[in-house]
C-alpha cells in the first residue's frame, strides 16, 4: 500500500535522514543537502510544508516547500525542494505524486505558483518537470543557493 502524508516539524529528523539516503551517491558531494540537519529541515517544514511517501508503511520518499515571493518579487509562491524517492522506487511515478501533494498544499495556502531548481548535473529532470507543467525560468532565485556549484536550472509553474 502506498500513502502520502503531511510531515510536521517534528518529522525533521525523519525527513533529513530519508533525504540524505535518497541523495547519497546520486548527486555531487557538494550539494547543500549534505549540510542539512534535522533542525534546519524542521524549520523549512514550518515555513512551508512537506510530505512523506510511505510504501508498505515504510518511509520511502519525501518532498518539501517553502514560501517565497513570485516573479519580480510579486505574489506568494512556493519553492519546491528535495523531491526524491529511494532508489528501489524510482521510475514508478512516485516523484510526480509527491510533487502533486506539495502543489495541493501550496494551492490550499493561496500560492500563485511553484518554482524549483535543477542541479546542472541532473538535466534529465528538466523533461520530468516539463511533463508536469513547469517551464524554464532564468530568474528563479533560491532560498538556499550553493556557491560551490554552477547555477542551477530554474523552472516555474503558474497555478
C-alpha positions as CSV (number, residue, x, y, z in Angstrom):
1,X,0.0,0.0,0.0
2,X,1.2,3.5,-0.9
3,X,0.3,6.6,1.0
4,X,1.5,10.2,1.2
5,X,1.2,12.0,4.5
6,X,1.9,15.5,5.6
7,X,5.1,16.0,7.5
8,X,5.3,18.2,10.6
9,X,8.3,20.0,12.0
10,X,8.6,17.1,14.4
11,X,9.4,14.9,11.4
12,X,12.5,16.9,10.7
13,X,14.8,14.1,11.8
14,X,12.9,11.5,9.6
15,X,12.8,13.8,6.6
16,X,16.5,14.8,6.9
17,X,17.7,11.2,7.2
18,X,15.5,10.0,4.4
19,X,16.6,12.8,2.1
20,X,20.2,12.1,2.8
21,X,19.7,8.4,2.0
22,X,18.0,9.4,-1.3
23,X,20.6,11.8,-2.4
24,X,23.8,9.9,-1.3
25,X,25.5,8.6,-4.5
26,X,23.1,10.4,-6.8
27,X,24.2,14.0,-6.5
28,X,27.5,15.7,-6.0
29,X,29.0,15.7,-2.6
30,X,28.9,19.5,-2.9
31,X,25.1,19.5,-2.7
32,X,23.6,21.6,0.1
33,X,21.6,18.5,1.1
34,X,24.6,17.2,2.9
35,X,24.8,20.3,5.1
36,X,21.2,20.0,6.3
37,X,20.4,18.9,9.9
38,X,17.1,17.7,11.4
39,X,16.7,21.2,12.9
40,X,17.2,23.1,9.6
41,X,14.8,20.7,7.9
42,X,12.2,21.2,10.7
43,X,12.5,25.0,10.1
44,X,11.8,24.5,6.4
45,X,8.8,22.4,7.1
46,X,7.5,25.0,9.5
47,X,8.0,27.8,6.9
48,X,6.1,25.8,4.2
49,X,5.3,22.2,4.2
50,X,6.5,18.7,3.4
51,X,5.2,15.3,2.6
52,X,6.4,11.7,3.2
53,X,5.8,8.9,0.8
54,X,5.2,5.6,2.6
55,X,5.3,2.3,0.7
56,X,4.1,-0.7,2.7
57,X,4.3,1.6,5.8
58,X,7.9,2.4,5.4
59,X,9.1,6.0,4.6
60,X,10.4,5.8,1.0
61,X,10.3,9.3,-0.4
62,X,9.7,12.9,0.5
63,X,9.5,16.5,-0.7
64,X,9.3,20.0,0.8
65,X,8.4,23.5,0.0
66,X,8.9,27.0,1.5
67,X,7.0,30.2,0.8
68,X,8.8,32.7,-1.5
69,X,8.0,35.9,-3.4
70,X,6.9,35.2,-7.0
71,X,8.4,36.5,-10.2
72,X,9.8,40.0,-9.9
73,X,9.0,39.8,-6.2
74,X,5.3,39.8,-6.8
75,X,2.7,37.4,-5.2
76,X,3.0,34.4,-3.0
77,X,4.8,31.4,-4.5
78,X,6.3,28.2,-3.3
79,X,9.8,26.9,-3.8
80,X,9.7,23.2,-4.2
81,X,12.7,21.4,-2.6
82,X,14.2,18.0,-2.3
83,X,11.7,15.8,-4.0
84,X,13.0,12.2,-4.1
85,X,12.4,8.6,-3.6
86,X,14.7,5.8,-2.5
87,X,16.5,4.1,-5.5
88,X,14.4,1.0,-5.3
89,X,11.3,3.0,-6.1
90,X,12.5,5.4,-8.9
91,X,10.8,5.4,-12.2
92,X,7.4,4.4,-10.8
93,X,5.7,7.8,-10.8
94,X,6.2,8.5,-7.0
95,X,8.1,11.7,-7.6
96,X,5.1,13.1,-9.5
97,X,2.8,12.1,-6.7
98,X,4.9,13.8,-4.2
99,X,5.0,17.0,-6.3
100,X,1.2,16.9,-6.8
101,X,0.7,16.6,-3.0
102,X,3.1,19.6,-2.4
103,X,1.3,21.7,-5.1
104,X,-2.1,20.9,-3.4
105,X,-0.6,22.2,-0.1
106,X,0.5,25.4,-1.9
107,X,-2.8,25.9,-3.6
108,X,-4.6,25.5,-0.2
109,X,-2.5,28.3,1.1
110,X,-3.3,30.6,-1.8
111,X,0.1,30.3,-3.5
112,X,0.0,31.6,-7.1
113,X,2.6,29.1,-8.4
114,X,5.6,27.0,-7.8
115,X,9.3,27.3,-8.7
116,X,12.2,24.9,-8.4
117,X,15.8,24.5,-9.4
118,X,17.6,21.6,-11.0
119,X,21.2,20.9,-10.5
120,X,23.2,21.1,-13.7
121,X,24.4,17.6,-13.2
122,X,20.7,16.4,-13.2
123,X,19.5,17.6,-16.7
124,X,17.2,14.6,-17.2
125,X,14.9,16.3,-14.6
126,X,14.1,19.1,-17.0
127,X,11.8,16.8,-19.1
128,X,10.3,15.3,-15.9
129,X,9.2,18.7,-14.6
130,X,8.2,19.9,-18.1
131,X,5.7,17.0,-18.4
132,X,4.2,18.2,-15.1
133,X,3.6,21.7,-16.4
134,X,6.9,23.5,-15.5
135,X,8.7,25.9,-17.9
136,X,12.2,27.1,-17.9
137,X,12.7,30.3,-16.0
138,X,16.1,32.1,-15.8
139,X,15.0,34.4,-13.0
140,X,14.3,31.8,-10.3
141,X,16.1,32.8,-7.1
142,X,16.7,30.1,-4.5
143,X,16.4,30.3,-0.7
144,X,19.4,28.1,-0.3
145,X,21.8,28.8,-3.2
146,X,25.0,26.7,-3.4
147,X,28.1,28.9,-4.1
148,X,30.2,25.7,-4.7
149,X,28.1,24.5,-7.7
150,X,27.2,26.0,-11.0
151,X,24.0,28.0,-11.0
152,X,21.0,25.6,-11.3
153,X,18.4,25.5,-13.9
154,X,15.2,27.3,-12.8
155,X,11.7,26.2,-13.7
156,X,8.3,27.6,-12.8
157,X,4.6,26.7,-12.9
158,X,1.6,29.0,-12.5
159,X,-1.4,27.6,-10.7
